[in-house]
C-alpha cells in the first residue's frame, strides 16, 4: 500500500532515486488545480529528454497567478521535478495548491513563488510524508513540509534546503527543527526558528 516501506539488505533509497533520475523520463504529467477547477495532462519532455516548448507555455498558463492572471514560464528544472514526481508515483495526479504568485502579493520579494520557481502540491493517494521523503531525494531543491496543512512545498535553487512549518492555515509561519515537537511553541510563534538556521 502507498506509504508502506519494505527494506531489503543492500537496498539504498538514494541509489534508487539516483538511478531513476538517470533513466529516461516518460515526461507525461497530469495536474489538477482545484481552485480554478482546471486539469492539465501534458508531456513536458520528449523521448530524448528535450523540453517541449509548447508544453512549457501550457504549463505556465496552468500555473498562472490566480489573482492577476499573470503567467510566468516555469524553469526547466521545476518541470523536470514534476516529471520525476509523476514517474515515481506511477502517473498519479499532482494536485496544485499554489504556484506562481506575482510580487504584488509578496512585498519582500523573497518567495520563490514570485519568481515562478516554486510550487505547493500533493499527490492523489500519497501521504504527504511519502511525497516529502521523495522530494528530499531530488538535487538542489527546497522542500517545505507543513504537517498541519494539505501540501508539500518544492522549489528549485542552488543548494538543498529543508524546513518544517508547524503553523496552521492562515497563521504566521512556525519553523521548527525537523524532529522537534510543536507543543511548546503552540502558545505563539515568537520562538520559531528561521528556516535559514535549519
N, C-alpha and C positions, 0 to 999 in steps of 0.2 A: 504494500500500500504506500501511497505517497507519504513521505515523512519518516518512514521506517528505514533503518540502516542495517545492513549486514556487512560486518567487517571480516575479511579473509586475510590470512597470513600473507605478507608480501604485497598487499594491496595498498596503493597510495592515492588518496583523493587528488592531491596536487599533480601527480603524474598523469592521472586520468584526465584531469582538466587540461593539462598541457598538451596531451595527445589529441584531445578533442579540438583544441584551438588550432592545431596544425593540420587537422583534417579539412577537407573541402566543405564549406558551409552549404546548406541547402538554400539559404538566403530567403526562404519564404517565411513571412511573419504575418500573424493575424492579430490585429489590435482592436480594442474596443474602448470607447470613451463615453461612459455613462452620462457625464454632464451635458454632452451635446447630442447624445443618442446616435453616435456615429460608429461605424465599424470600417476597418480597412484591412484588406488582405493583399499583400504586395510582396514581390520578390525583390529584395534590396540589392542582391548581388547576383551576377550571372554565374554560370558553372565554372568559369575560370577564376572567380573571386573578385571580378571587377565590379565596382559600384555602378548601379543603374541610375543615371542622372534623372530620368523621368520619375522613377520611384522615389528619389530624394525629394523632388518637387511635391509629389503627392503626400509624402510623409510630413514635409514642412507644413503643408496646408492642414493636415490632420492634427498636428501638434501645436497649432497656432494659439496665440493668446486669446482666450475666450472673451476677455473684456474689450480689447481694442481691435480684434480680428486681424492683428498684425502677425505675419508669418516670418520665420527665420529658418534658413536651411540648417538642418542638424549636422553636426560634424560627422565625418565618415566613421570615426571611432565609436561614437554613440550608436550609429546604425549597426556597426559590427557587433557591439554588445547586445543589441536587441536580437540580432540574428543568432548569436551564441545562445541566448536565453531560449529562443524559440526552438532551436535544435535540441538543446539539453532537456527541455521539458516536453519533447515529442510533439511540438506544434500546438501546444495548448494556447488558448487566447491570452494575450497580455493585456491587462486592463490598465488604462492610463488614467491616473488620478489627477496628475498635474504635469505640465510640460513647460513649454516656453511661456515666460511672463515678461512683458516689456518692462523696462526700468522705471516706468511710471509708477508701478506698484512696488518698487524696491528702491527706496531713497538712498540706501548705502551703495547700491550698485555691486554689492559683494556676492549676491546669489548667482550661482551658475545657471539657474533657471533664466535669468535675464540675458544670458549670452547664448541660450539655446543648447547648452552643454549638459543639461540635467533633465531627469525625468523621474516622477514618482509613480511606481507601478505595483501591481500584484499580478499573480498568475493564477488563472482559474484552477481550483482543485489542489493548489500547492500552498502549504502553510508558509507564512512569511518568514519563519525561521529557516526553512529549507531554501527559500528564494535568497535570503540574506547570505546564507552559507555559500551558495553557488556564486553569487556576485563577488564575494570576497576572494574567489579564485581567479578573477579576471585581472589583467595587468593595468596598472596605473588608473584606477578608478576610485572615486569617493563613494562609500557606502554608508548610508544613514539608516539605522534601524529604529523604528518607532513602535515599541511594544503596545502602546495604548491607542494606536491608530491603525488604519487598514492598508498601509502601503510600506514599501521599501524604497528609499531614495538611492539612485545611482547617477553618477556623473563621470565625465572624463576629465582627467587632469594630468599633471606631470609626475605625480607620485601617489601611491596608495594612501588613503585616509579612511578611518572607520570611526564612527561615533554612534552613541545611543542617546536618544532623546525620549525621556520618560513623560513628557508633557502630554496632556490630553488635547484633543482638537480644540482650537480656539485659545489655548493657554500659551503663555510665553515659553520659549524653549527651556528644557531642564536637562542639560547634558550631564551624563554621569559616566564614570569609567565603565567599560562593558560588563564587568562582573558584579558591579555594586548594586545593592537593592535601593529602590527609591523611597522606602518608607520614611527614613529620617529627613528626607527633603520635602515630604508632602505638605508641610506647613507653608512652604514658599520656595520660590526658585532662586532666592538670593545667593544660596550656597552652590549653585550649579557650577559645573566645570566647563571651561571653554573648550570647544572641540579641538582647538589648536594644541591643547595640552594633553590630549588623549593619546 
